[in-house]
Amino acid sequence: MPDSSFSFEKLTNKIQVCVSKEHTFGTDAFLLYDFSNAKPKDLICDLGTGCGIIPLLMSRGDNPPKKIYALDIQPKAIEQLKITLEKSELKNIEPVCADLKELWDGAPIGMFDLVTCNPPYKATDCGIKNELDAHTIARHEILCTIDDVCRAGARLLKFGGRLCICNRPERLCDVIYAMKKHGIEPKRLRFVSKTPSDEPWLFLIEGRKGGKPFLKVMKQFYIKDGENFSEELLKIYADYAE
């Protein structure tokens, strides 16, 4: 029987996302989904998938990616995703309960076109951590670091494959260093602000395995334009709960 703490968020008429207090989703997941620009032919792995929101967003529409592995170390997150998949008609998402530092038996190493990750934003020595709960794991680099994410991405990706990550601006140097250390060259960078007058609260970065050095800094993304959501954000949300 499903956990009584589970509830459902409508993503489309066919997809009801199983969420909980520990494993839910926010705007950053939608932004990373859009930035990653998944293609129908892609073999994809989403690291630290949580409730599976990024694979689920990718799977909307008539031409979803051919297969998406959704990996998380926390069994409850994978249980939620399995419940979502049972309630939907999606066949291209494979939930995997595993540690990204080790990956899983039978993982198609070196074959992925795209790896995505919305990682813990806070370094291990930042903030107060009282106990090892789901929120702490999601926010702090306890069970994995950005270096672990980039190492896993490098193992999974084929030559020319892409790693897409979001994180806080104060971690930008750490992310770029970890990417380059593992042979992934940063190619696109976009900062996200709540309004045109606010400093960035998030960045989105794409690296390419074996890519040549050249980093394109894209036009800044704004969540709101004045009092209203920006046209760009509304476009990303356009198919949400239709």
C-alpha positions in Angstrom: 0.0 0.0 0.0 1.4 3.5 -0.9 2.7 5.6 1.9 -0.1 7.8 3.4 2.2 10.8 3.1 2.1 10.6 -0.7 0.0 13.0 -2.8 -0.3 13.7 -6.5 0.5 16.8 -8.6 -1.1 17.0 -12.1 1.6 17.3 -14.8 -0.6 16.5 -17.8 -3.9 14.8 -18.2 -2.0 11.5 -18.4 0.7 12.1 -15.8 0.0 12.5 -12.0 3.3 12.9 -10.2 3.5 11.2 -6.8 5.1 13.6 -4.4 5.8 13.8 -0.7 7.2 16.3 1.8 10.6 14.8 1.2 10.5 14.4 -2.6 8.7 17.1 -4.6 9.7 19.6 -7.2 10.1 23.3 -7.9 10.9 25.8 -10.6 14.6 24.8 -10.9 13.6 21.4 -12.2 11.5 23.0 -15.0 14.4 25.3 -15.9 16.9 22.4 -16.1 14.5 20.3 -18.1 14.1 23.2 -20.6 17.8 24.0 -20.7 18.8 20.4 -21.3 16.9 20.3 -24.6 16.5 16.5 -24.8 16.0 15.0 -28.2 13.8 12.0 -29.2 16.8 9.9 -30.1 18.6 10.5 -26.8 19.6 8.0 -24.2 19.4 9.9 -21.0 20.3 9.5 -17.3 18.9 11.8 -14.6 21.1 11.6 -11.5 19.5 12.3 -8.1 16.1 12.2 -9.8 13.9 12.6 -6.6 10.3 12.1 -7.6 11.4 11.9 -11.2 10.1 15.2 -12.3 12.8 15.9 -15.0 12.4 12.5 -16.8 8.6 13.0 -16.5 8.8 16.5 -18.1 11.0 15.1 -20.9 8.4 12.4 -21.5 5.5 14.6 -22.2 4.4 15.0 -25.8 4.4 12.8 -28.9 8.2 12.4 -29.3 9.8 11.6 -25.9 13.4 10.5 -25.6 13.8 6.8 -26.4 14.9 5.9 -22.8 15.6 7.7 -19.6 17.2 6.1 -16.5 16.1 7.9 -13.4 18.6 7.2 -10.6 18.3 8.0 -6.9 20.0 6.6 -3.8 16.8 7.0 -1.7 14.3 4.2 -1.9 11.3 6.4 -1.1 12.0 8.6 -4.1 12.2 5.6 -6.4 9.0 4.2 -4.9 7.2 7.5 -5.7 8.4 7.4 -9.3 7.3 3.8 -9.7 3.8 4.8 -8.4 3.7 7.6 -11.0 4.7 5.3 -13.8 2.1 2.8 -12.8 -0.6 5.5 -13.1 0.7 6.8 -16.4 1.3 5.3 -19.8 5.0 6.0 -19.9 7.2 3.1 -20.9 10.5 4.9 -21.6 11.6 5.7 -17.9 13.5 3.1 -15.9 13.7 3.9 -12.2 17.1 2.9 -10.6 17.8 2.8 -6.9 21.6 3.2 -6.7 24.5 5.4 -5.6 25.7 7.6 -8.4 29.3 7.1 -7.2 29.0 3.4 -8.1 26.2 3.5 -10.7 24.4 0.2 -11.2 25.0 -3.3 -12.6 24.5 -3.3 -16.3 24.6 0.4 -16.7 25.4 1.3 -20.4 28.7 3.0 -19.6 29.9 5.4 -22.3 26.7 5.3 -24.2 24.5 8.2 -23.0 23.7 11.3 -25.1 22.6 13.4 -22.1 23.1 13.3 -18.3 21.2 15.7 -16.1 21.5 16.5 -12.4 19.9 18.9 -10.0 22.5 18.3 -7.3 22.7 19.3 -3.6 23.6 23.0 -3.6 25.4 23.3 -0.3 28.9 22.1 0.3 29.4 19.7 3.2 30.8 22.5 5.5 27.9 24.9 4.9 24.9 25.3 7.1 23.6 23.3 10.1 22.9 19.6 9.6 21.2 17.8 12.5 20.4 14.5 11.0 20.7 12.5 7.8 17.1 13.0 6.5 15.9 13.4 2.9 16.0 17.2 3.1 19.5 17.3 4.3 20.6 14.8 1.6 18.9 16.9 -1.0 20.5 20.2 0.1 24.0 19.3 1.4 26.8 17.3 -0.3 26.6 14.4 2.2 26.1 11.4 0.0 27.6 13.0 -3.2 29.6 16.0 -4.2 29.7 18.0 -7.4 32.9 16.1 -8.2 31.0 12.8 -7.8 28.3 14.0 -10.2 30.8 15.1 -12.9 32.7 11.8 -12.5 29.5 9.8 -12.9 28.5 11.9 -15.9 31.9 11.4 -17.6 31.6 7.6 -17.1 28.1 7.5 -18.5 28.4 9.9 -21.5 29.6 8.9 -24.9 32.2 11.2 -26.6 30.3 14.4 -27.4 27.6 13.7 -24.9 26.2 16.5 -22.7 26.1 17.0 -19.0 23.5 19.6 -17.8 23.5 20.8 -14.2 21.9 23.6 -12.2 23.4 25.1 -9.0 23.8 28.3 -7.0 26.1 31.0 -8.4 28.5 30.7 -5.5 29.2 27.1 -6.7 30.1 28.1 -10.3 33.8 27.7 -9.9 33.4 24.3 -8.2 31.2 23.1 -11.0 33.4 24.3 -13.8 36.5 22.9 -12.1 34.8 19.5 -11.6 33.6 19.3 -15.2 37.0 20.1 -16.7 38.7 17.7 -14.2 36.7 14.8 -15.7 37.0 15.7 -19.3 33.8 17.6 -19.7 34.2 21.0 -21.3 31.7 23.8 -20.3 29.9 25.0 -23.4 26.8 26.9 -22.3 26.1 29.0 -19.2 22.9 30.8 -18.2 22.2 32.7 -15.1 18.6 32.9 -13.6 17.3 35.9 -11.7 13.9 36.4 -10.1 13.5 39.8 -11.7 15.8 42.0 -13.9 16.8 44.0 -10.8 17.8 41.0 -8.7 21.1 39.2 -8.6 21.1 35.6 -10.0 19.9 32.9 -7.6 20.7 30.0 -10.0 22.8 29.0 -13.0 22.3 26.4 -15.7 25.4 24.9 -17.3 26.0 22.4 -20.1 29.3 20.6 -20.6 30.3 18.4 -23.5 32.5 15.3 -23.0 35.6 15.8 -25.1 34.5 19.2 -26.2 36.9 22.0 -27.3 37.2 25.0 -25.0 34.6 27.7 -25.7 32.0 28.8 -23.2 28.9 30.7 -24.4 27.3 32.9 -21.8 23.6 33.1 -22.7 21.2 35.9 -22.1 20.0 36.0 -18.5 16.7 34.3 -17.7 14.1 36.2 -15.6 11.4 34.4 -13.6 9.3 37.6 -13.5 9.0 40.7 -15.6 7.5 43.2 -13.2 4.6 41.7 -11.4 4.0 38.9 -13.9 5.8 35.7 -14.8 8.1 36.3 -17.8 7.0 35.1 -21.2 9.9 32.7 -21.3 8.9 31.0 -18.0 5.3 30.9 -19.2 6.4 29.1 -22.3 8.2 26.5 -20.3 5.0 26.0 -18.1 2.7 26.1 -21.2 2.1 22.3 -21.2 2.0 22.0 -17.4 -1.3 20.5 -16.2 -3.0 21.0 -19.6 
